[in-house]
Structures are given as structure tokens and as C-alpha cells.
Amino acid sequence: MTAEDWQEGGFGLYVHWPFCLSKCPYCDFNSHVSAEIDTKRWQDAYLSEIRRLGAETGPRVLNTVFFGGGTPSLMPPDLVGAILETARSVWTPANDMEITLEANPTSVEAGRFTGFAEAGVNRVSLGVQALNDADLRRLGRMHSVAEARAAFEIARARFPRVSFDLIYARQAQSLAAWREELTEALAMAADHLSMYQLTVEPGTAFGDRLARGGLKGLPDEDLGADLYALTQEICDAAGMPAYEVSNHARPGAESRHNLIYWQAGDYAGIGPGAHGRLTLGGVRLATETPLAPTAWLDRVDRTGTGELSRSPISPADQGVEYLMMGLRLAHGLSLARYESLAGVPLDSLRINELSELGLVGVEAGVLRATTAGRAVLNAVIRALLPD
């Protein structure tokens, strides 16, 4: 690996705000409900972490900032502004720096969104999840379809770029119902859609319910595959192809922050539960922070760093990460870069076998999953992973 390989993907900052108004039953993210939040203490910790990381990385161009959670739209706009001002003072902001903030429709207020826009946020990602009130209730969401639409209009009026999330393969969902709902979503004129099949994770309320024999009507594997195929068909026809397995965008509206992850760039992760990938002194490092909000704050106060661990990533593991992430992208991954990272090339015999099955293709040194391959991507990746 070359010392500056991370520049192939870029450099971003991820800020985790862990608080929500309520915990969704399907959610396995690091989110918490809290009656009292010491905003001043959180601001001091975030700014301290940015300055610490800036001193370690030295001068870099900052391509993106992403406020994730939790529900970052619950943050005071002044706090968002202070974080962005500090990040701009520590790193050189790219001329077209993308600054994304995740929001739930229940926390969208015109005044607050105006404050975020004035602070520098230029892209919002809304957690709409469904355009069906009955399913929103099943998903434990606190907003209605009408509130989601109103939130979208507020966001559209204040930010140049707006994305929203949808969950499909829900209970008792038919192909016809999903076609109607997705067509409605595309008509809302968002420039980016993230669409995820409902996954029931252990340890969530949905996981417990399923283990007790509840959560009836989830689609079987065949219907799930049909719902995925229908999603591709409808979005392609609407001019929003999948640039990544679960993400669709109009040309030029792709999430540049997420592309840093998928293209093996560097990103600093701050906040409870945030992960990072940093190349320092020619060594690529994985960083990790405590999950509990108070544990993270206490660690920053006590030791001057929110990191719980920092470990070098071996060449083999760098290759695995690049393969797993890069093959999710429609434009694929560079075989030469994989070899540079991993120290060995991918097995050409395995690539040829998958190519003969119509699951991957190679052109000009770039390996891509085909449409059929993306539908069974986990199996394709397993077949390519070195023994």
C-alpha cells in the first residue's frame, strides 16, 4: 500500500449524535433516549476530538462531514455550527464540501432547519421509512405520512440536496403495494434514495418479537428477491439507478461521504460508538470509541481522547475491506489497487468462474458485480475472499 492510498477515496469526518426521541423496534444502531443533555459538555468534547485528530493528521482537504445518529436533527443548530467552524479551522474544506445531517420527520422544524442551513449543512437525509401510515405504526415511527411530506418540503426549500430512506420487505407487503409506494416516493423529487430490506436483528424489539413467534407476514426469500428486482426496475426507469446496492441517485447526487467508506478513503469518527479509518505515518488504523454516551464523554474528559482502541489493519484485511465495500458499487473496484492493498492479487480462476456464471465482469482492470451478481452479492464476495 502506498502511504497516500487513502486519497483514492478522500477524507471525511463522521460525528455521532446518539440521542433519539424514542427507540425504533428494528433499530440496532447506537441510539439512546435521554431526558437531559448537557449540550455544553458535548460541544467541548466534540471540539476537543476534532482538534486532537487534526493535530495527528496534519493538513488535509476535508471532503465531507456527516452528522449521524441517533437523531442529529435534535442537535441545537449552534452546536452544529461550532463543530463545522472548528473542522474548517483544523482542515482545509474542499470547495464543494458535502455536509450531511440525518433528520427524522418528527424533529423537523422550519426554524431549526434554517439554522442548520446557516451553519453550513447543505444536504439532509430524512428517515421517512414508509409512505403508509399503518406500516409506519408497525415500524414504531412517531411520524405520519403527512408529517413526512411536510418535512420533505421544508428540507427541500432550505437545502440544495435532500435524500430520504425507505424500508421495504415489510410485513404483508405485496409487490403491487411496493410498486405504488416507490412510484409515489420517486414523484417527490428527491435526488437520492436509500432503500433497505427490513432486517430483523437479534437484541432489537423486533428480534425479541420474532423469537416469541410474533412479527407475522415477513416476506420469504423469493418475495424478498422479487421486491429487490422491482426496486431496480422502477428506479432505473425513473433515472435513479443504483450506484450502490442499497442507494439510488440521480447522476451527480451520490452521497460523497458514503463513497469515502466504499472507496476505502480515510474518515475520522467522533462520538460514542463511532468508528474511523485513518492513515497515519503510512499505517492504516482502525479506531473505535465506547458505545455508551457517558462513557465516551468521561473518556474525553479524563484522557483527552474518546478512542477506546486504535489498531493497525493488516494488508490482508485492507484487501478484504476494499473488496467487500468496493464490490457494492456499480462502478466496482480496481484490481490493481486491491493487489496494492492486500499484497497479492485476487484469484483469477475464481473471477473467471463467477464471470462464466454471469455474476461479475472485468473491464479495463475494474471488477464489477453484474445485476445478477448484486442480487446475491454476499455469496459473490464469499467466493472471492482469499482462504
Contacts in CASP RR format, 6 or more apart in sequence:
PFRMAT RR
TARGET T0000
AUTHOR 0000-0000-0000
METHOD contacts of the structure
MODEL  1
MTAEDWQEGGFGLYVHWPFCLSKCPYCDFNSHVSAEIDTKRWQDAYLSEI
RRLGAETGPRVLNTVFFGGGTPSLMPPDLVGAILETARSVWTPANDMEIT
LEANPTSVEAGRFTGFAEAGVNRVSLGVQALNDADLRRLGRMHSVAEARA
AFEIARARFPRVSFDLIYARQAQSLAAWREELTEALAMAADHLSMYQLTV
EPGTAFGDRLARGGLKGLPDEDLGADLYALTQEICDAAGMPAYEVSNHAR
PGAESRHNLIYWQAGDYAGIGPGAHGRLTLGGVRLATETPLAPTAWLDRV
DRTGTGELSRSPISPADQGVEYLMMGLRLAHGLSLARYESLAGVPLDSLR
INELSELGLVGVEAGVLRATTAGRAVLNAVIRALLPD
1 282 0 8 1.000
1 284 0 8 1.000
1 315 0 8 1.000
1 318 0 8 1.000
1 340 0 8 1.000
1 341 0 8 1.000
1 343 0 8 1.000
2 340 0 8 1.000
3 279 0 8 1.000
3 281 0 8 1.000
3 282 0 8 1.000
4 279 0 8 1.000
5 264 0 8 1.000
5 279 0 8 1.000
5 284 0 8 1.000
5 337 0 8 1.000
5 340 0 8 1.000
5 341 0 8 1.000
6 264 0 8 1.000
6 265 0 8 1.000
6 266 0 8 1.000
6 277 0 8 1.000
6 279 0 8 1.000
6 284 0 8 1.000
7 265 0 8 1.000
8 263 0 8 1.000
8 264 0 8 1.000
8 265 0 8 1.000
8 337 0 8 1.000
9 259 0 8 1.000
9 260 0 8 1.000
9 263 0 8 1.000
9 264 0 8 1.000
9 265 0 8 1.000
9 266 0 8 1.000
10 61 0 8 1.000
10 63 0 8 1.000
10 260 0 8 1.000
10 263 0 8 1.000
10 265 0 8 1.000
10 266 0 8 1.000
11 57 0 8 1.000
11 60 0 8 1.000
11 61 0 8 1.000
11 62 0 8 1.000
11 63 0 8 1.000
11 91 0 8 1.000
11 260 0 8 1.000
11 265 0 8 1.000
11 266 0 8 1.000
11 267 0 8 1.000
11 268 0 8 1.000
12 62 0 8 1.000
12 63 0 8 1.000
12 64 0 8 1.000
12 65 0 8 1.000
12 66 0 8 1.000
12 257 0 8 1.000
12 260 0 8 1.000
12 266 0 8 1.000
12 267 0 8 1.000
12 268 0 8 1.000
13 50 0 8 1.000
13 62 0 8 1.000
13 64 0 8 1.000
13 65 0 8 1.000
13 66 0 8 1.000
13 87 0 8 1.000
13 91 0 8 1.000
13 267 0 8 1.000
13 268 0 8 1.000
13 269 0 8 1.000
13 270 0 8 1.000
14 65 0 8 1.000
14 66 0 8 1.000
14 68 0 8 1.000
14 257 0 8 1.000
14 267 0 8 1.000
14 268 0 8 1.000
14 269 0 8 1.000
14 270 0 8 1.000
14 274 0 8 1.000
14 276 0 8 1.000
15 46 0 8 1.000
15 65 0 8 1.000
15 66 0 8 1.000
15 67 0 8 1.000
15 68 0 8 1.000
15 72 0 8 1.000
15 83 0 8 1.000
15 269 0 8 1.000
15 270 0 8 1.000
15 271 0 8 1.000
15 274 0 8 1.000
16 30 0 8 1.000
16 68 0 8 1.000
16 69 0 8 1.000
16 70 0 8 1.000
16 269 0 8 1.000
16 270 0 8 1.000
16 271 0 8 1.000
16 272 0 8 1.000
16 273 0 8 1.000
16 274 0 8 1.000
17 67 0 8 1.000
17 68 0 8 1.000
17 69 0 8 1.000
17 70 0 8 1.000
17 71 0 8 1.000
17 72 0 8 1.000
17 74 0 8 1.000
17 75 0 8 1.000
17 271 0 8 1.000
18 30 0 8 1.000
18 31 0 8 1.000
18 32 0 8 1.000
18 69 0 8 1.000
18 70 0 8 1.000
18 271 0 8 1.000
18 272 0 8 1.000
18 273 0 8 1.000
18 293 0 8 1.000
19 31 0 8 1.000
19 32 0 8 1.000
19 33 0 8 1.000
19 34 0 8 1.000
19 37 0 8 1.000
19 70 0 8 1.000
19 71 0 8 1.000
19 74 0 8 1.000
19 293 0 8 1.000
20 31 0 8 1.000
20 32 0 8 1.000
20 33 0 8 1.000
20 69 0 8 1.000
20 70 0 8 1.000
20 71 0 8 1.000
20 74 0 8 1.000
20 104 0 8 1.000
21 33 0 8 1.000
21 71 0 8 1.000
21 74 0 8 1.000
21 104 0 8 1.000
21 106 0 8 1.000
21 107 0 8 1.000
21 142 0 8 1.000
22 33 0 8 1.000
22 140 0 8 1.000
22 142 0 8 1.000
23 31 0 8 1.000
23 32 0 8 1.000
23 33 0 8 1.000
23 205 0 8 1.000
24 139 0 8 1.000
24 140 0 8 1.000
24 141 0 8 1.000
25 139 0 8 1.000
25 140 0 8 1.000
25 204 0 8 1.000
25 205 0 8 1.000
25 206 0 8 1.000
25 209 0 8 1.000
26 139 0 8 1.000
26 167 0 8 1.000
26 198 0 8 1.000
26 199 0 8 1.000
26 200 0 8 1.000
26 201 0 8 1.000
26 204 0 8 1.000
26 205 0 8 1.000
26 206 0 8 1.000
27 204 0 8 1.000
28 201 0 8 1.000
28 203 0 8 1.000
28 204 0 8 1.000
29 69 0 8 1.000
29 70 0 8 1.000
30 69 0 8 1.000
30 70 0 8 1.000
30 272 0 8 1.000
30 273 0 8 1.000
30 291 0 8 1.000
31 69 0 8 1.000
31 70 0 8 1.000
31 71 0 8 1.000
32 70 0 8 1.000
32 293 0 8 1.000
34 293 0 8 1.000
39 76 0 8 1.000
39 79 0 8 1.000
41 297 0 8 1.000
42 79 0 8 1.000
42 297 0 8 1.000
43 79 0 8 1.000
43 82 0 8 1.000
43 83 0 8 1.000
45 271 0 8 1.000
45 296 0 8 1.000
45 297 0 8 1.000
45 300 0 8 1.000
45 301 0 8 1.000
45 306 0 8 1.000
46 79 0 8 1.000
46 82 0 8 1.000
46 83 0 8 1.000
46 86 0 8 1.000
46 270 0 8 1.000
46 271 0 8 1.000
47 82 0 8 1.000
47 83 0 8 1.000
47 86 0 8 1.000
48 300 0 8 1.000
48 304 0 8 1.000
49 270 0 8 1.000
49 271 0 8 1.000
49 300 0 8 1.000
49 305 0 8 1.000
49 306 0 8 1.000
50 83 0 8 1.000
50 86 0 8 1.000
50 87 0 8 1.000
50 90 0 8 1.000
50 268 0 8 1.000
50 270 0 8 1.000
51 86 0 8 1.000
51 90 0 8 1.000
52 304 0 8 1.000
52 305 0 8 1.000
53 90 0 8 1.000
53 268 0 8 1.000
53 270 0 8 1.000
53 278 0 8 1.000
54 60 0 8 1.000
54 90 0 8 1.000
54 91 0 8 1.000
54 268 0 8 1.000
56 278 0 8 1.000
56 280 0 8 1.000
57 91 0 8 1.000
57 266 0 8 1.000
57 268 0 8 1.000
57 278 0 8 1.000
57 280 0 8 1.000
59 91 0 8 1.000
59 92 0 8 1.000
60 91 0 8 1.000
60 92 0 8 1.000
61 91 0 8 1.000
61 92 0 8 1.000
61 93 0 8 1.000
61 94 0 8 1.000
62 87 0 8 1.000
62 88 0 8 1.000
62 91 0 8 1.000
62 92 0 8 1.000
62 93 0 8 1.000
62 94 0 8 1.000
62 97 0 8 1.000
63 94 0 8 1.000
63 97 0 8 1.000
63 98 0 8 1.000
63 256 0 8 1.000
63 257 0 8 1.000
63 260 0 8 1.000
64 97 0 8 1.000
64 98 0 8 1.000
64 99 0 8 1.000
64 100 0 8 1.000
64 256 0 8 1.000
64 257 0 8 1.000
64 260 0 8 1.000
65 83 0 8 1.000
65 84 0 8 1.000
65 87 0 8 1.000
65 97 0 8 1.000
65 98 0 8 1.000
65 99 0 8 1.000
65 100 0 8 1.000
65 257 0 8 1.000
66 99 0 8 1.000
66 100 0 8 1.000
66 257 0 8 1.000
67 75 0 8 1.000
67 80 0 8 1.000
67 83 0 8 1.000
67 100 0 8 1.000
67 101 0 8 1.000
67 102 0 8 1.000
67 121 0 8 1.000
68 101 0 8 1.000
68 102 0 8 1.000
69 102 0 8 1.000
70 102 0 8 1.000
71 102 0 8 1.000
71 103 0 8 1.000
71 104 0 8 1.000
71 107 0 8 1.000
72 80 0 8 1.000
72 101 0 8 1.000
72 102 0 8 1.000
72 103 0 8 1.000
73 101 0 8 1.000
73 102 0 8 1.000
73 103 0 8 1.000
73 104 0 8 1.000
73 107 0 8 1.000
73 108 0 8 1.000
73 112 0 8 1.000
73 113 0 8 1.000
73 116 0 8 1.000
74 107 0 8 1.000
77 112 0 8 1.000
77 115 0 8 1.000
77 116 0 8 1.000
77 118 0 8 1.000
77 119 0 8 1.000
78 119 0 8 1.000
80 101 0 8 1.000
80 116 0 8 1.000
80 119 0 8 1.000
80 120 0 8 1.000
80 121 0 8 1.000
81 119 0 8 1.000
81 120 0 8 1.000
84 99 0 8 1.000
84 119 0 8 1.000
84 120 0 8 1.000
84 121 0 8 1.000
87 93 0 8 1.000
98 122 0 8 1.000
98 123 0 8 1.000
98 161 0 8 1.000
98 255 0 8 1.000
98 256 0 8 1.000
98 257 0 8 1.000
99 120 0 8 1.000
99 121 0 8 1.000
99 122 0 8 1.000
99 123 0 8 1.000
100 121 0 8 1.000
100 123 0 8 1.000
100 124 0 8 1.000
100 125 0 8 1.000
100 255 0 8 1.000
100 257 0 8 1.000
101 116 0 8 1.000
101 121 0 8 1.000
101 123 0 8 1.000
101 124 0 8 1.000
101 125 0 8 1.000
102 124 0 8 1.000
102 125 0 8 1.000
102 126 0 8 1.000
102 127 0 8 1.000
103 113 0 8 1.000
103 124 0 8 1.000
103 125 0 8 1.000
103 126 0 8 1.000
103 127 0 8 1.000
103 151 0 8 1.000
103 155 0 8 1.000
104 126 0 8 1.000
104 127 0 8 1.000
104 142 0 8 1.000
104 143 0 8 1.000
105 126 0 8 1.000
105 127 0 8 1.000
105 128 0 8 1.000
105 143 0 8 1.000
105 147 0 8 1.000
105 148 0 8 1.000
105 150 0 8 1.000
105 151 0 8 1.000
105 152 0 8 1.000
106 142 0 8 1.000
106 143 0 8 1.000
106 147 0 8 1.000
108 126 0 8 1.000
108 150 0 8 1.000
108 151 0 8 1.000
108 154 0 8 1.000
108 155 0 8 1.000
109 154 0 8 1.000
110 154 0 8 1.000
110 158 0 8 1.000
113 124 0 8 1.000
113 154 0 8 1.000
113 155 0 8 1.000
113 158 0 8 1.000
113 159 0 8 1.000
114 158 0 8 1.000
116 124 0 8 1.000
116 158 0 8 1.000
117 158 0 8 1.000
117 159 0 8 1.000
121 159 0 8 1.000
122 159 0 8 1.000
122 160 0 8 1.000
122 161 0 8 1.000
123 159 0 8 1.000
123 160 0 8 1.000
123 161 0 8 1.000
123 162 0 8 1.000
123 163 0 8 1.000
123 255 0 8 1.000
124 155 0 8 1.000
124 159 0 8 1.000
124 161 0 8 1.000
124 162 0 8 1.000
124 163 0 8 1.000
125 162 0 8 1.000
125 163 0 8 1.000
125 164 0 8 1.000
125 165 0 8 1.000
125 192 0 8 1.000
125 194 0 8 1.000
125 255 0 8 1.000
126 148 0 8 1.000
126 151 0 8 1.000
126 152 0 8 1.000
126 155 0 8 1.000
126 162 0 8 1.000
126 163 0 8 1.000
126 164 0 8 1.000
126 165 0 8 1.000
127 148 0 8 1.000
127 164 0 8 1.000
127 165 0 8 1.000
128 148 0 8 1.000
128 152 0 8 1.000
128 164 0 8 1.000
128 165 0 8 1.000
128 166 0 8 1.000
128 185 0 8 1.000
129 136 0 8 1.000
129 139 0 8 1.000
129 141 0 8 1.000
129 165 0 8 1.000
129 166 0 8 1.000
129 167 0 8 1.000
130 136 0 8 1.000
130 139 0 8 1.000
130 141 0 8 1.000
130 145 0 8 1.000
130 166 0 8 1.000
130 167 0 8 1.000
130 170 0 8 1.000
130 181 0 8 1.000
131 145 0 8 1.000
131 148 0 8 1.000
131 166 0 8 1.000
131 181 0 8 1.000
131 184 0 8 1.000
131 185 0 8 1.000
132 145 0 8 1.000
132 177 0 8 1.000
132 181 0 8 1.000
133 144 0 8 1.000
133 145 0 8 1.000
135 170 0 8 1.000
135 171 0 8 1.000
135 173 0 8 1.000
136 143 0 8 1.000
136 144 0 8 1.000
136 145 0 8 1.000
138 170 0 8 1.000
138 171 0 8 1.000
139 167 0 8 1.000
139 170 0 8 1.000
143 151 0 8 1.000
148 164 0 8 1.000
149 188 0 8 1.000
152 162 0 8 1.000
152 164 0 8 1.000
152 188 0 8 1.000
152 190 0 8 1.000
155 162 0 8 1.000
156 162 0 8 1.000
156 189 0 8 1.000
161 191 0 8 1.000
161 192 0 8 1.000
161 253 0 8 1.000
162 190 0 8 1.000
162 191 0 8 1.000
162 192 0 8 1.000
163 190 0 8 1.000
163 191 0 8 1.000
163 192 0 8 1.000
163 193 0 8 1.000
163 194 0 8 1.000
163 249 0 8 1.000
163 255 0 8 1.000
164 185 0 8 1.000
164 188 0 8 1.000
164 190 0 8 1.000
164 192 0 8 1.000
164 193 0 8 1.000
164 194 0 8 1.000
165 193 0 8 1.000
165 194 0 8 1.000
165 195 0 8 1.000
165 196 0 8 1.000
166 181 0 8 1.000
166 182 0 8 1.000
166 185 0 8 1.000
166 193 0 8 1.000
166 194 0 8 1.000
166 195 0 8 1.000
166 196 0 8 1.000
167 195 0 8 1.000
167 196 0 8 1.000
167 197 0 8 1.000
167 198 0 8 1.000
168 178 0 8 1.000
168 182 0 8 1.000
168 195 0 8 1.000
168 196 0 8 1.000
168 197 0 8 1.000
168 198 0 8 1.000
168 227 0 8 1.000
168 231 0 8 1.000
169 197 0 8 1.000
169 198 0 8 1.000
169 218 0 8 1.000
169 219 0 8 1.000
169 223 0 8 1.000
169 224 0 8 1.000
169 227 0 8 1.000
170 198 0 8 1.000
170 218 0 8 1.000
171 215 0 8 1.000
171 216 0 8 1.000
171 217 0 8 1.000
171 218 0 8 1.000
172 216 0 8 1.000
172 217 0 8 1.000
173 219 0 8 1.000
173 227 0 8 1.000
175 223 0 8 1.000
175 226 0 8 1.000
175 227 0 8 1.000
175 230 0 8 1.000
178 227 0 8 1.000
178 230 0 8 1.000
178 231 0 8 1.000
179 230 0 8 1.000
179 234 0 8 1.000
182 195 0 8 1.000
182 230 0 8 1.000
182 231 0 8 1.000
182 234 0 8 1.000
182 235 0 8 1.000
183 234 0 8 1.000
185 193 0 8 1.000
186 193 0 8 1.000
186 234 0 8 1.000
186 235 0 8 1.000
186 238 0 8 1.000
186 240 0 8 1.000
191 249 0 8 1.000
191 250 0 8 1.000
191 253 0 8 1.000
192 240 0 8 1.000
192 247 0 8 1.000
192 248 0 8 1.000
192 249 0 8 1.000
192 250 0 8 1.000
192 253 0 8 1.000
192 254 0 8 1.000
192 255 0 8 1.000
193 235 0 8 1.000
193 240 0 8 1.000
193 247 0 8 1.000
193 248 0 8 1.000
193 249 0 8 1.000
194 246 0 8 1.000
194 247 0 8 1.000
194 248 0 8 1.000
195 231 0 8 1.000
195 246 0 8 1.000
195 247 0 8 1.000
195 248 0 8 1.000
196 246 0 8 1.000
197 224 0 8 1.000
197 227 0 8 1.000
197 228 0 8 1.000
198 218 0 8 1.000
200 206 0 8 1.000
200 207 0 8 1.000
200 210 0 8 1.000
200 215 0 8 1.000
200 218 0 8 1.000
201 207 0 8 1.000
206 215 0 8 1.000
207 215 0 8 1.000
209 215 0 8 1.000
210 218 0 8 1.000
219 227 0 8 1.000
225 375 0 8 1.000
228 375 0 8 1.000
229 375 0 8 1.000
232 241 0 8 1.000
232 242 0 8 1.000
232 371 0 8 1.000
235 241 0 8 1.000
235 242 0 8 1.000
235 248 0 8 1.000
236 242 0 8 1.000
239 250 0 8 1.000
240 248 0 8 1.000
240 249 0 8 1.000
240 250 0 8 1.000
241 248 0 8 1.000
241 249 0 8 1.000
241 330 0 8 1.000
242 248 0 8 1.000
242 330 0 8 1.000
242 374 0 8 1.000
243 249 0 8 1.000
243 254 0 8 1.000
243 329 0 8 1.000
243 330 0 8 1.000
243 331 0 8 1.000
244 258 0 8 1.000
244 262 0 8 1.000
244 328 0 8 1.000
244 329 0 8 1.000
244 330 0 8 1.000
245 328 0 8 1.000
245 374 0 8 1.000
245 377 0 8 1.000
247 254 0 8 1.000
247 255 0 8 1.000
247 258 0 8 1.000
249 255 0 8 1.000
257 267 0 8 1.000
259 329 0 8 1.000
260 266 0 8 1.000
260 267 0 8 1.000
261 267 0 8 1.000
261 325 0 8 1.000
262 325 0 8 1.000
262 326 0 8 1.000
262 328 0 8 1.000
262 329 0 8 1.000
263 325 0 8 1.000
263 326 0 8 1.000
263 329 0 8 1.000
264 277 0 8 1.000
264 318 0 8 1.000
264 321 0 8 1.000
264 322 0 8 1.000
264 325 0 8 1.000
264 326 0 8 1.000
264 337 0 8 1.000
264 341 0 8 1.000
265 277 0 8 1.000
266 277 0 8 1.000
266 278 0 8 1.000
266 279 0 8 1.000
267 276 0 8 1.000
267 277 0 8 1.000
267 278 0 8 1.000
268 276 0 8 1.000
268 278 0 8 1.000
268 287 0 8 1.000
269 275 0 8 1.000
269 276 0 8 1.000
269 287 0 8 1.000
269 289 0 8 1.000
270 289 0 8 1.000
270 306 0 8 1.000
271 289 0 8 1.000
271 296 0 8 1.000
271 306 0 8 1.000
272 289 0 8 1.000
272 290 0 8 1.000
272 291 0 8 1.000
272 292 0 8 1.000
272 293 0 8 1.000
272 295 0 8 1.000
272 296 0 8 1.000
272 297 0 8 1.000
273 288 0 8 1.000
273 289 0 8 1.000
273 290 0 8 1.000
273 291 0 8 1.000
273 296 0 8 1.000
274 289 0 8 1.000
275 286 0 8 1.000
275 287 0 8 1.000
275 288 0 8 1.000
275 289 0 8 1.000
276 286 0 8 1.000
276 287 0 8 1.000
276 288 0 8 1.000
277 284 0 8 1.000
277 285 0 8 1.000
277 286 0 8 1.000
277 287 0 8 1.000
277 313 0 8 1.000
278 284 0 8 1.000
278 285 0 8 1.000
278 287 0 8 1.000
279 285 0 8 1.000
283 312 0 8 1.000
284 312 0 8 1.000
284 313 0 8 1.000
284 318 0 8 1.000
285 310 0 8 1.000
285 311 0 8 1.000
285 312 0 8 1.000
285 313 0 8 1.000
286 309 0 8 1.000
286 310 0 8 1.000
286 311 0 8 1.000
286 312 0 8 1.000
286 313 0 8 1.000
287 307 0 8 1.000
287 309 0 8 1.000
287 310 0 8 1.000
288 307 0 8 1.000
288 308 0 8 1.000
288 309 0 8 1.000
288 310 0 8 1.000
289 296 0 8 1.000
289 299 0 8 1.000
289 306 0 8 1.000
289 307 0 8 1.000
289 308 0 8 1.000
290 296 0 8 1.000
290 299 0 8 1.000
290 306 0 8 1.000
290 308 0 8 1.000
296 306 0 8 1.000
299 305 0 8 1.000
299 306 0 8 1.000
299 307 0 8 1.000
299 308 0 8 1.000
300 306 0 8 1.000
313 321 0 8 1.000
315 341 0 8 1.000
315 342 0 8 1.000
315 343 0 8 1.000
316 342 0 8 1.000
316 386 0 8 1.000
318 341 0 8 1.000
318 342 0 8 1.000
319 338 0 8 1.000
319 341 0 8 1.000
319 342 0 8 1.000
320 342 0 8 1.000
320 385 0 8 1.000
320 386 0 8 1.000
322 333 0 8 1.000
322 337 0 8 1.000
322 338 0 8 1.000
322 341 0 8 1.000
322 342 0 8 1.000
323 333 0 8 1.000
323 338 0 8 1.000
323 346 0 8 1.000
323 381 0 8 1.000
323 384 0 8 1.000
323 385 0 8 1.000
324 381 0 8 1.000
326 332 0 8 1.000
326 333 0 8 1.000
327 333 0 8 1.000
327 367 0 8 1.000
327 368 0 8 1.000
327 369 0 8 1.000
327 377 0 8 1.000
327 380 0 8 1.000
327 381 0 8 1.000
327 384 0 8 1.000
328 374 0 8 1.000
328 377 0 8 1.000
330 368 0 8 1.000
331 366 0 8 1.000
331 368 0 8 1.000
332 366 0 8 1.000
332 367 0 8 1.000
332 368 0 8 1.000
332 369 0 8 1.000
333 366 0 8 1.000
333 367 0 8 1.000
334 365 0 8 1.000
334 366 0 8 1.000
334 367 0 8 1.000
335 345 0 8 1.000
335 346 0 8 1.000
335 362 0 8 1.000
335 365 0 8 1.000
335 366 0 8 1.000
335 367 0 8 1.000
336 365 0 8 1.000
338 345 0 8 1.000
338 346 0 8 1.000
338 367 0 8 1.000
339 345 0 8 1.000
339 346 0 8 1.000
342 386 0 8 1.000
344 386 0 8 1.000
346 367 0 8 1.000
346 384 0 8 1.000
346 386 0 8 1.000
347 384 0 8 1.000
347 386 0 8 1.000
350 383 0 8 1.000
350 384 0 8 1.000
351 360 0 8 1.000
351 361 0 8 1.000
351 362 0 8 1.000
351 367 0 8 1.000
351 384 0 8 1.000
353 383 0 8 1.000
354 360 0 8 1.000
354 361 0 8 1.000
354 380 0 8 1.000
354 383 0 8 1.000
354 384 0 8 1.000
355 361 0 8 1.000
355 362 0 8 1.000
358 370 0 8 1.000
358 372 0 8 1.000
358 373 0 8 1.000
359 369 0 8 1.000
359 370 0 8 1.000
359 372 0 8 1.000
359 373 0 8 1.000
359 376 0 8 1.000
359 380 0 8 1.000
360 367 0 8 1.000
360 368 0 8 1.000
360 369 0 8 1.000
360 370 0 8 1.000
360 373 0 8 1.000
360 380 0 8 1.000
361 367 0 8 1.000
361 368 0 8 1.000
361 369 0 8 1.000
361 370 0 8 1.000
362 368 0 8 1.000
369 377 0 8 1.000
369 380 0 8 1.000
373 380 0 8 1.000
END
